[in-house]
Amino acid sequence: MNLRDCDPNVFWYATNHIIRNLGGQVVRLGHSSMTPYPALPGLVDLSRDAGPMLQTLAISRSRFFLGGPSGPSAVADAFHVPAAVADAVDYHPHNEGMVMRTIDLVTPTGRVYRQKELFDAGYSKLRILELLQAGEGYQIVKNSIPEVARLTNYIYQMTADTAGWRGPAKPDPRPRPNQFSWPPGEPQPRGGFLPMDGAV
C-alpha cells in the first residue's frame, strides 16, 4: 500500500471548489501518468508535459499549496509557501504556514488516532506501513471530499492577505556563514494541524 496515493476524485472536487466557489485558479502538479482531469476554465494542468522546474516555480509563487503527502509538499515547505497537506503521514514541517489533516488510523480495538495524537503515539509512516503489512487489523481512512474541502477553506482563509500569485521572495540580507554545524540537531516542527471541531 502506498500511503502517498490520493483519490483523484477528492482533489477534482477541491479543484472545482477553489475555482467555482472561491474564485481562484488551480495549477495541477504531478506526474503525467496521473488520472487526467477534464478541461475546466481556471485549471492549468502542468502534470501533462511540464517538467519539475516549471512545477517548482508554480509552487513558489502560489497563494497556497494543496496536496497530498508527496514531493511537491516538500517544495512548498522549502519555499515557505502556505501549504495544506491532506492524508498526512509524516510530521516534519519547517514552515509555519503548513497545516495538515492526517489520515485516520483505526486500531484493531476501534480506537482512532488522527492529527497530533497520531504522531505523539509514535505512528510514523514507516510504523503504519509495518502494521498494515502485518495484517493485524489496523486500517487507515483517507480524507473525504468534505474534509479536504474544509482543509481548503482553512488555508484559503489563512492566506487572505494574498489575493493572487506571490511575488519573488526578497533576498535574505543576513551574511551567510562559510560553515555548517553537524549534527544539525533535532528539527523543531513549526506547522500545525487542521482543527477538528468541524469549523471552516
C-alpha positions as CSV (number, residue, x, y, z in Angstrom):
1,M,0.0,0.0,0.0
2,N,1.3,3.4,-0.9
3,L,0.2,5.9,1.7
4,R,1.1,8.9,-0.6
5,D,-1.5,8.0,-3.3
6,C,-4.6,10.1,-3.0
7,D,-8.0,9.6,-4.6
8,P,-8.0,11.9,-7.7
9,N,-11.8,12.5,-7.3
10,V,-11.2,14.1,-3.9
11,F,-8.8,16.6,-5.5
12,W,-11.1,17.1,-8.5
13,Y,-13.8,18.3,-6.2
14,A,-11.3,20.5,-4.4
15,T,-10.3,21.9,-7.8
16,N,-13.9,22.7,-8.6
17,H,-14.4,24.2,-5.2
18,I,-11.4,26.6,-5.5
19,I,-12.4,27.7,-9.0
20,R,-16.2,27.9,-8.7
21,N,-16.8,28.8,-5.0
22,L,-13.6,30.6,-4.0
23,G,-12.9,32.4,-7.3
24,G,-9.4,31.0,-7.6
25,Q,-7.2,29.4,-10.2
26,V,-5.7,25.9,-9.8
27,V,-2.4,24.7,-11.2
28,R,-2.3,21.0,-11.1
29,L,1.1,19.4,-10.5
30,G,2.5,15.9,-10.6
31,H,3.4,13.1,-13.0
32,S,1.9,12.6,-16.5
33,S,0.7,9.1,-15.5
34,M,-1.8,10.5,-13.1
35,T,-5.6,10.3,-13.9
36,P,-6.3,13.2,-16.3
37,Y,-8.8,15.8,-15.4
38,P,-11.3,17.2,-17.8
39,A,-10.7,20.7,-19.2
40,L,-12.0,23.4,-16.9
41,P,-11.7,27.2,-17.2
42,G,-9.4,28.2,-14.4
43,L,-7.4,24.9,-14.3
44,V,-3.9,24.9,-15.7
45,D,-2.6,21.3,-15.8
46,L,1.2,21.2,-15.6
47,S,1.1,17.5,-14.9
48,R,0.8,16.6,-18.6
49,D,4.0,17.9,-20.0
50,A,5.7,20.4,-17.8
51,G,9.0,19.5,-16.1
52,P,9.9,19.8,-12.5
53,M,11.4,23.3,-12.8
54,L,8.1,24.9,-14.0
55,Q,6.2,23.0,-11.4
56,T,8.6,24.2,-8.7
57,L,8.2,27.8,-9.9
58,A,4.4,27.4,-9.8
59,I,4.6,26.3,-6.2
60,S,7.0,29.0,-5.1
61,R,4.7,31.8,-6.5
62,S,1.3,30.3,-5.5
63,R,-1.1,31.8,-2.9
64,F,-1.1,28.4,-1.2
65,F,-0.3,24.7,-1.9
66,L,-3.0,22.0,-1.5
67,G,-1.9,18.4,-2.0
68,G,-1.1,15.0,-0.5
69,P,2.0,13.8,1.3
70,S,4.3,13.6,-1.7
71,G,7.3,15.5,-3.1
72,P,5.6,18.8,-4.1
73,S,4.5,19.4,-0.4
74,A,8.2,19.4,0.5
75,V,8.8,22.0,-2.2
76,A,6.1,24.2,-0.6
77,D,7.8,23.6,2.7
78,A,11.2,24.6,1.4
79,F,9.9,27.9,-0.2
80,H,7.8,28.7,2.9
81,V,4.6,28.7,0.8
82,P,1.5,28.2,3.0
83,A,0.5,24.6,2.4
84,A,-2.4,22.3,3.2
85,V,-1.4,18.7,3.2
86,A,-4.2,16.1,3.1
87,D,-3.7,12.5,4.2
88,A,-0.6,13.5,6.0
89,V,1.5,10.6,7.4
90,D,4.7,12.4,8.4
91,Y,5.1,15.4,10.7
92,H,8.2,17.4,9.8
93,P,7.2,20.8,8.7
94,H,9.7,23.6,8.9
95,N,7.1,26.0,7.5
96,E,4.9,27.9,10.0
97,G,2.4,28.2,7.1
98,M,1.8,24.5,6.8
99,V,-1.4,22.9,8.0
100,M,-2.1,19.2,8.0
101,R,-5.0,16.8,8.0
102,T,-3.7,13.3,8.7
103,I,-5.1,10.0,7.8
104,D,-7.2,8.3,10.5
105,L,-5.5,5.2,11.8
106,V,-8.1,2.7,13.2
107,T,-6.6,0.2,15.7
108,P,-8.0,-3.4,16.0
109,T,-9.9,-2.3,19.1
110,G,-11.6,0.5,17.1
111,R,-9.6,3.4,18.6
112,V,-9.0,6.2,16.1
113,Y,-5.7,8.1,16.0
114,R,-5.5,11.3,14.0
115,Q,-3.8,14.6,13.8
116,K,-1.1,15.4,16.5
117,E,-2.3,12.4,18.6
118,L,-1.3,10.1,15.8
119,F,2.3,11.3,15.8
120,D,2.5,11.6,19.6
121,A,1.6,7.9,19.9
122,G,4.6,7.0,17.7
123,Y,2.7,6.2,14.5
124,S,5.1,7.4,11.8
125,K,4.7,6.5,8.1
126,L,7.0,3.5,8.4
127,R,5.3,2.2,11.5
128,I,1.9,2.5,9.9
129,L,3.1,0.5,6.8
130,E,4.5,-2.2,9.1
131,L,1.2,-2.5,10.9
132,L,-0.8,-2.7,7.7
133,Q,1.5,-5.3,6.2
134,A,1.4,-7.4,9.3
135,G,-2.3,-7.9,8.8
136,E,-3.2,-7.4,12.5
137,G,-6.4,-5.5,11.9
138,Y,-5.2,-1.9,11.6
139,Q,-6.9,0.2,9.0
140,I,-6.4,3.7,7.5
141,V,-9.1,6.1,6.5
142,K,-8.1,8.7,4.0
143,N,-9.6,12.2,3.9
144,S,-13.0,12.5,2.5
145,I,-14.2,15.1,-0.1
146,P,-15.9,17.3,2.6
147,E,-12.8,17.1,4.8
148,V,-10.4,18.2,2.0
149,A,-12.9,21.0,1.2
150,R,-12.7,22.1,4.9
151,L,-8.9,22.0,4.7
152,T,-9.0,24.1,1.5
153,N,-11.3,26.7,3.2
154,Y,-8.9,26.8,6.1
155,I,-5.8,27.5,4.1
156,Y,-7.8,29.9,1.9
157,Q,-8.8,32.0,4.9
158,M,-5.3,31.7,6.4
159,T,-3.9,33.3,3.2
160,A,-6.5,36.1,2.9
161,D,-3.7,38.7,2.8
162,T,-2.5,37.3,-0.6
163,A,-5.0,37.9,-3.3
164,G,-3.2,36.1,-6.2
165,W,0.2,34.9,-7.2
166,R,3.1,35.7,-4.8
167,G,6.0,37.9,-6.0
168,P,9.6,36.8,-5.9
169,A,11.0,36.3,-2.4
170,K,13.1,39.2,-1.1
171,P,16.8,38.3,-0.8
172,D,17.9,37.5,2.7
173,P,20.2,40.4,3.8
174,R,21.9,38.3,6.5
175,P,25.5,37.3,5.9
176,R,25.9,33.6,5.1
177,P,28.4,31.8,7.2
178,N,31.0,29.8,5.5
179,Q,30.4,26.8,7.7
180,F,27.7,24.5,9.0
181,S,27.1,22.6,12.2
182,W,27.0,18.8,12.4
183,P,24.9,17.1,13.5
184,P,22.2,19.6,12.7
185,G,20.1,18.9,15.8
186,E,16.6,17.8,16.1
187,P,14.2,19.8,13.8
188,Q,11.5,21.7,15.6
189,P,8.2,21.4,13.7
190,R,6.5,24.7,13.1
191,G,3.4,23.8,11.2
192,G,0.0,23.0,12.6
193,F,-3.0,20.8,12.3
194,L,-6.5,21.4,10.9
195,P,-8.8,22.0,13.9
196,M,-11.1,19.0,14.3
197,D,-14.1,21.0,15.7
198,G,-15.7,20.9,12.2
199,A,-15.3,24.7,11.7
200,V,-14.4,26.3,8.4
